[in-house]
Structures are given as C-alpha cells and as structure tokens.
Amino acid sequence: MSTTTVLNGEAKKRTAVKNKCRFPMMTNSLCPECLDVIEARINRDEGSVYMEKSCPKHGPFRELISPDPKFLDVEPLMDKMSRVAEDLGKKRIFRKLTIARALQSMERYFHQDRAPSGWTFETCVDFMMDFADFRKRFADNKARPKKVAETSHRPLLMASMHFQDTYNYQIERVQRCVVQYAALDGRLYPFCTYNCGPCHRGRVEKQFAVPLDRYRAMSAQKRRSGEHKN
C-alpha cells in the first residue's frame, strides 16, 4: 500500500467556522514610513474594510483593505452559501437539484446595473466556480490564464502578509493574528503557528490523512453511490 496520504474528503465537509467576523478587530501592523511594529485596528465603514493605525513618530494612517463590491451583496450571499453548504451536508439525494436552485436564488444579491462592463450573474458564478472546481475545469495551471485572456474582464486578486519564520517568531504577534487556518475539526490556528514555531501543520495533516489507496477507494465508492441515487 502506498504511504502517500491525502486529506480525507469526507472530513472536509465537517469543517465550519461558525463565528462571524466581529469588528473592530485588533492586530499588529507596520508603520509604512519607519517599518516599526505598531498596534492596528481593523474596522468596517459603509461596507468597506479599513486598517487604522498610528505611529508615535509619523502619526495616523488609514488603509483600505477590502473595498465594497457595489454590484454584489457579499455578506447576505455568504450567509446564503453557508446555509446551502449545511443543507448539502445533510442530503444524500437530489444534491444537484439543490445546488441549481441555490444558484438561481443567489441572483438576488447581484446588481447588474452596478456591475463592471461585460459582467452578468452567470459570469460571476462562472468566475467563482473556476476556483471551486479548478481541477475539473482546467487541465493544468496554464489553462486558466488562457481562459482569462479570452474574456472581456480582468479580475485580479491581491494579498500580502508579514510572514514569520523561526528567526523572527513573536508570541505577541501570534496572539493578535487575524489570518487563521481552519482544521478539519473546526479548530483555528494562527497562520504562523501552522507553518513555523509550534508548526501544527504536520500534526493536523497526520490526524486527518488517510492512505492514498484508501482515499481512492472511498472516492470510487462515493461516485458509485451518487450514480446509483441519481
């Protein structure tokens, strides 16, 4: 039997972070002028999310973290998706019908008159499904950029993070971390503790991993069961 292990797909369904984001959130950041570590507050203002911080040397700063996408009601949409995912976890039949109906009901959260040129509700869903069904939709990592190049829109995802490693690991920063890993048992781990410091990644993966042969057998059985019920 192969010693290669993969995360148990069934266990993924049980993963859920039930607590909603509560603002304001406190964390640590850097002064953009002197790069000193300073306290920061993450808050929401009219749908957009900002980081507010003040450096003793260079004064206050306010930075936009996440703009409000005017054409999409994000929070109600995410609540709806969360409820649908919970329902799907309970159902064993008519799953495809449930998903189809859920997609139709989500159109109410999309505002065509505010959307970028060329974007429709179907475009938005297709864009999200590219991430959800990446392996089914694209043969490799080169296939998706090719598809994006053929569309009229140019979506861009940007993210940045002040990573910690063994040489600059700070407990205080870990205690104020706002970037979390969700394990399959619902526990949350600050990002930097997952990959360095206590390094929880190995333990968590070992806890929820199964041998590759067993995973393939489970996947095949699941497919047969789904075909039989459909």
N, C-alpha and C positions, 0 to 999 in steps of 0.2 A: 504493500500500500504506500502511496506517495506520502511523504512527510510534509508536503506543501499544504498550508492551511489557508482558509478564506473565512471571512466573517459570515456567520450564519444569517442567511437572508430572512428566515422566519423571525429571528430575534430583532431584526431591524424594525419590524412593524410595531414592536412594543416600545420603541424609543419615542419619547414625547417630552417636550419641555412645556409643562402646563402653565408655569408662571409667566405672565405677560411682562414686557419691559415696563419698568416704572421710572418715570422721570421726576426730578433730576437724578442722574447717576454720577457718582464721584469716581475719579480715576486720577492717574498721573499723566503728565504730558511734558513736552519740552518747550522752552521759550524759543520762538523762531529766530531770535536775534543772538542770544548767547548760548543756547542749547542747554541751559540748566534745567534740571528736573523740577517741575512745579505742579501744584495741585490744579486740577481742572474739573469743571462741571459740564456734563452733557445734558442739554435740555432741548425741549421741543418748542417751536414757536410757529404757529399757523401752519402746521403740517410738516415743516422742515425741521431738521435736527442740527443743532449747533453745539460746538465746544467753546466754552467760555473759560478763560484762564487769565491770570495776572502775574507778571514777573516783577519782583521788587525793584529790578534795575530798569526795565523797559516798559512797564505799565501793562494795561489790559489788552487782551486780544479776543476776538470773536471770529470763529472759523466755521464755515458751512460744511457739515459732514455729509448730510444726505438731503438733497433738495426734494421738495414736494412735487411728485409727478402729477401735474394738474389733470391729466387725462385718465388717471387711474385712482380709484379709492382703495388705497393699499390695505389699510387696517381691516375694513369690512371684508375685503377679498381674502385676506389671510385667515380671518376668523372662519369664513365660509370653507376655505380649503382644509382647515383644521378639522371642522365638523365632518366634511366628506371623508377625509382620511380615517377618522374614527369609525364612521359607518362602514367603510370598506373593510376595516379590520374585523368587523363582526359578521360580515356577509361571506357566504361561500358560493352563492349563485347570483346571477344577474349583475355581476360586477361591472361588465362593460356598459350595460344599460344605465347603471347608477352613475358611472363616470360621464356618459354622454349627457344625461340630464343635468348633472352638476355643471358641466361646461356651459350649457345653454343658460342656466340660471346666473352664471357669473357675468354675463354680458351687461347686466345692470350696473356693474361697477366700472364699466369702460365708457368714456365720454368721447365720442367720435369728433365732436366739434373742437375739442382741445388737443387732439392727438397730433403727432408730427405728420407731415405730408406723406401720404402713402401707407400710413398705419391704419389698419382696421382691427376689429376684435379678433378676427381669425389670424391676422399677422402676429398679434400679441401672444395668443395662445401657442402658435407655432414656434415663436421665439422661446417661450418658456419650456415647451416640450423638447426642444433641441437639447436643453440641459438635462431634463428628466430622463429622456430616452436616448442619450448620446450614443450608446453602444449599438442600439438598434437602428439609428438613423444614419450613422456615419461609419464608414469602413475604418477610418483612422483619424488622427488628429489633423491631417492636412485637408480632409474633406469638408469640415465645417467652414474654415476661412474661405474656401472656394464658393460655398453656398452664400455666405455673407456678401462676397464680392459681386454676386449676381443680383442682389436685392437693391432696392432703391434707398434703403435706410442704412445707417452706420452706427449701430449700438456699440457702446464702449463701457466696459466695467473697469473701474479703477479702485484699488485698495492699497493701503500702506499700513505698516505696523513697525513699532520699535521692538524688534526681537531681542530676547535674552538668550544667552548661552552660558556655558559653565563659567566663563570668565567674568561676566557682569551680572550674574544672577542676584536678584534682590528680593527678599521676602516681602518687603513693603509694597513693591510693585505688583507682586503676585496677589497680595490681599486686595488690591484695588483694580485688578484686571477686569475688563469688560468684554473680553473675547474668550468665549468658553467652548470647550469640546464637550459634546453630549455623548456619553457612553450608552451602550445598548440597554443598561438597566435604569436609565434616566438620570444618572449622576452627572454632575457638571464638573469639569476640570479646567482651571485656568490654562490658557493656551501654552504658556511657557513651562508649566509643570508637566504637561503632557509629553513634551519633547526634550526637556532637559531638567536639571535639578532632580526632583524625585523621579522624573521620567516614567509616568504612568502608562505610556503607550504600550510597552511590551507586556505588562501585566493585563491590561484591558484586552488587548488582542488575543492573548493566550486564553483568557477567560471565555471569550465568545467565539473562538475559532473552532472549526471542525476540519478534519482531513479532507483534502480535495476530492478524493473518490466518493466520500460520503456526501459531500455537497452536491456533486453531480448527480448522484442517485436521488437525493432529495428533490433537486430541481426537475429531474425527469419525472418523478412520481407526481410532483405538483402539476406539471404540464399535462400529464395523462388524466389527472383528476379534473383539471379545468376543461379539457376537451370532452370528457365524459358528461360533465354537468351542462356544458353549453349545447 
